[in-house]
Amino acid sequence: AINISQPRFSGTDAFGYTSFLSYSTIPNITFYYEFRLKFQLANHHSSLQDNLIFFTGQKGQGLNGDDFLVLGLRNGRVVYSYNLGSGTATIISKPLDLRLNIHVIHLGRYLQNGWLKVDDQKNKTVSSPGALVGLNVFSQFYLGGYREYTPELLPKGSRFKNGFQGCIFDVQVRTSMKQEFKSPGTPEGHPNSGRSVGQCKDSPCNLIKCRNGGKCVEGGSTVYCDCLTGWKGAFCTETVSVCEPEHDPPHRCKQGSTCVPLPNGYTCHCPLGTTGTYCEQG
């Protein structure tokens, strides 16, 4: 068990799933909101990818034109977009200064007018098209990624290909200028669910030891030992039998025969109708 105070996200895995946290829907966000947050990139390369920071939407999936609010990284810049139902408004920051260890974002919207400030860059503003002035969202507030299997399920204009890679922390929101900033969630600061989230600057690999030259590999909240040739098991403590598929080199018993390990090497038990050292003869 790891106490998570500053969530660390691992992006999108090989199966298309993202690490994420989801919080209850932010109430009273219709006409005014203001967000503050900090983030730390996993590496410089992650800033150049198409990564989601947070998202909330009318349905969270489905028809184009659904109301949504989204923040992400694209080509080394912060991208902030929202749709009130009559078209998407977007602000794109200047390129991030990758010499900074921690980046700070402050953004907001009042009716059609939105604004974004990143680090010490100048404040940028935008106004959404059309006549609608209210943001109607019903989905949960997703941080770092999303529950949906592919980003194509998100409304057009809000799609980011990958989940965030790095740490996102000190997320705060208010829906009135008279309010104090608060962490999202009910109770405050508590997510409803999540997947593959770790603690910033704290690896589960510190808690386990791979044996026999194995190397601990981390993926979000999951760790495993990558074993050297000849070893297997959770901690690389088991030897690979000469007859097992992962043995290098593989045994040469032909298909249909049975490999039987011996103290020195192996032998092949041949099925009826075959013969030879490796059952290779009819």
N, C-alpha and C positions, 0 to 999 in steps of 0.2 A: 504494500500500500504506500502510495506517495501522496503527500499533501500538495495540492495544486493551488498556488496563489497567483502565479503568473503563467497562464496556459501557453504551451508550446505546441504548434501544429506542424504536421509533417507533410502537408500537401496531398496530392492525389496518388494513390497506390496503383499497383499494376492491374488491378481489377476495376479501376475507375471510381473507387470510393475515396472520399475525402475525410480527413479528420475535421471535427467540428464540435462546437458547443451550441446548443439551442436554448434560448430563454423564452419565457412567456411573452406574448404580444405586448408591445409597448403601448400603453393606453394614451388617449388624448393627443395623438401625434398628428391629427388631421391638418391643423392650420399652422402650427409652429413646432419646431424641434431644434435642438442644439446638441451636438455630440462632441465629446473630447475623448481622445485615446492616444496611446503610445504603442509603437511596435518596433521590433528588432528583427532584422532579416537574418535568415539562416546563413546566407552567403550572398555575395554580390550577384551571382547568377540568378538567384531567385527573384531579384528586383526586375529583371528583364522579362520574366515570364508573365503569363496572363492569370494573375492570382486574385481570388476573392478575399476581401477582408471582412465585410459584413453584408447581410442582405435581409430585407423583409419585404413582403409583397402582398397583393390582394388575395391571391390563391397560392402563390409559391410555385405554380406550374400552370401550363395551359395557354390560354389565348394571348395573342399579341395585343398590346395596349392595356394589359392589366396594370393597375397602379403598383409602383414599386419604389424602393429606395435601396441603392446599392453603392458600395465603396470597394475599390480594388486597386491592384497594381497592374500596369501595362506598359511595357517598354521603358521601365525605369521611372515611370511617372505615376502619381496618384490620380485615379479617375473616380469622380463622384457624379452619379446620375440619379435622377428621379423622374417619375412619370405620374402626373396627377389625373391621367385618363385622356388627355388631349395632346399627347406628344412628349417626347423625352427631352429633358434639359441635361446638359453634361458640362462639367468643368474638369479640365485636365491641368495638373500642376506642371511646373518646370521640372526637369530631371532632378531626382533626389541626389543630395550630396552624400555619396557612399562612404565618405570619411567619417560621417557621424555614426555613432554606435546605436543611438536610439533616435527615432523619428517621432515627431509630435503632430497630430492632426486635430484641427478644430473646424467644424463645419456646421452649417445650419440652413434653415429655410423659414421664411414667413410668407404665406400664401404662394404666389408664383415665383418669388425671388429667393434664390439660393446663393450661398457663398462658401468658400473653402480657403483655409489657410494651412499651409504645410511648413513645418519648421520655421525658419526665419524668412521664408518667401513672402512676397506681397499677397494680400488678400485678393482673391479673384471672385467675380460674381457672374450670375447668369439668371435669366428669366425664362420660365417654361412657356412653350407655345400654347395657343388655344385660350379658352375662357375659363377653364376649370381651375379652382384654387385650393381644393382639399385633397389630401392624400389619404386614401382609404385602404388600409392594410389589415389583413386578418391572420396572416401566417405568423409563426414564431419568428423571433429575432435570431438569425443564424450568424455565428461568429466563426471565422476561419474556414468555413466550408458549408456544406448543405447536406441534408438527408437524401435528396433526390439522387438517383443513380447517375444521370448525365445532366450537364448544364443546359442541354437543349430543351429540357423541360421547363426552364425558367423563361419568363417573358423576354421577348426580343428587346435588345437594348440593355439588358442587365446581365448578359452572359459572360462569365469568365471561365476559361477552360479548366483551371486548376484551383485547388484549395491553397490557402496561405502556407508559406514555409518560413517558420520562425516563431517569435513570441508576440502576442498581442495582450496588452494589459492596461490597467487603469481606465477601462471603458466606462464613461459616464454620459448620462443623457438628462435633459430636462425639456419639458414641453410648454414652458411658460417662462418669460423673463423674470418673473417674480419667484420662481421656484429655485430651490437648491439643486445642484447636480446630484444625481443618484446613479448607482450601478443598476443595470437591467436585471430583471428576474423577480420572481415572487417565491419566497422572500427575497429581499434585495441581495443581488450578487450571486444568487443560486441558480444554476442552469437546470433545465428540466431533463436534459439528456445530453449525451456526447459520444464521441467515438475516437479512439486512437489519439488521445490528448495527453501530453506529458507535462512535466514541470520545467520551466525555463532554467537553463544552466544546471540542470540536475538529471543525469541519465540513469535509467534503471540498470544499465551495464555496470554501474558502480556496486550493485548489490549482488551480482552473480560472478562466478569465475569459471571460464571455459578451460578445460584441461587439455593436455597433450598438444599444445600449439594452436588450439582453436581460438577464433576471434569472435568477440561479441559484436553482433550487428543489431542496430536499433531501428525500429520503424514505428514512429508515434509512441504508443504506450506498450508496444510489443517488442520483445528482444528474443534473439535466438543465437546459438553458437554455430558459427560457420567452421566446420571441422576440416582438418588437414586430411589428405588422402590416407585411407586405411582406418579412419576413426569415424564413429557415428554416435548418436544418442544426444539427449538434451544438453549434456555438458561435455560431449566428446570423450566419454569414458569407455565406450564399447568398441571393440575391434570389428572391422568389416570382414565377414567371411569371404573366402575366395570364390564362393558360389553365389554371392549376392550380386544383384544387378549393378550396384554402385561401386563394386570392386574395380580397381584399375591395375592391370588390364582385365577386361571381362573374361569369364571362362569361355571355352570354345565348344562346349557341348551343343550339338545341333538341336534345333527345335523339336520338341517331342520327347527328348531324352531328359534324364534327371542328373543334375550335378550333385556329387556327394563329396564333401570335404574330407581330406586325409591329413594325417600329421604333417606330411610334406606334399602339398599340392592337392589334387582332387582326381576323381575318376568319374566317368560318365556311365550311368546305367541306361542301356539302350532298350527302346521299345521293340516288340516283336517285329521281325523283318529287317532290322538294321544291325550293323556291326561296325567294328573299327574303334580306334582310340576315342574318337569324338562322335561315334555313331553316324559317321558321314557316309558309310557304304551300305548299299542295299543288299 
